[in-house]
C-alpha cells in the first residue's frame, strides 16, 4: 500500500519536511502489517458470548483498519488536485476512525476494571456495527455519538496511556472541522486579499499553499494514534477473551 505517486511526492517536497513524508509512509506499512484475512464467525447458535464478542472485536478492528488504509491512499489525490477541503475531510475521518477504536479501548478497560458488565460491552460493540441514522434503516440502533467517542478516547489516552496533551483528538478534530465546514478557514481558502488593487482574488485553479499542505501533519498524528490504539485494544482483547475461547 503506497499513498505516494511521482506527482504527489514532487508536490510534497516543496511544502513539507521529508521526515513527515517518511513518517506517513512508515505508518502505512504499520497499518498493512495489522491486516487479518478473516475472523471466525460460525452459526450464531454455535457461538458462546465470549466467542461472539471476540469475533466482533476483530471485525470492528479490521473494518476500521480498512477504512484508515483507504482514506490514507486518497491523501495523494487531494494533493494532486490542490484540494484542501478534501484533504481536511479525509484526515478528519482518520480521527473519527481512531476515536471509535479509542472509545472501545475505554469501554474494554472499563470492563476490566469492573465499571461495566460484559453484557454492556458486547451490546455496545454489536450495536455500533449495525447502527444507522438514515430513515431507510428505521429498525437499526442509533450510532454512537462521535463527539462522545472523541471524549472517551482522549480520556483513555491521558488516563491509561499517559498522554500529557489531554485533548489531542478533540483539538485536532475541531481544527480540521473548521476546514470541512463552510466557516472562516474553509471560505478563506478560496481567495486572496489584494490590498494594493483593492480587490479579492479567487484562487480558481491555484496550486495548494504551503500552509494547506501542512495539514498532513495532522494525518501523521492520527495514523500513529490509530496504530497505538489498535495494539492497546488487541492486547486487552486477548487478555480478556483468550482464556474464555
Buried (B, 14 or more C-beta within 10 A) or exposed (E): EEBBEEEBBEBBEEBBEEEBBEBBBBBBEBBEEBEEEEBEEEEEEEBEEBBBBBBBBBBBBBEBBEBBBEBBBBBBBBBBEBBBBBBBBBBBBBBBBBBBBBBBBBBBBBBEEEEBEBEEBBBBBBBBEEEEEEEEEEEEBEBBEBEEBBBBBBBBBBEEEEBEEEBBBBEBBBBBBEBBEEEEBBEEBEBEEEEEEEEEEEBEEEEBBEEBBEBBBBBBBBBBBBBBBBEBBBEBBEEBBEEEE
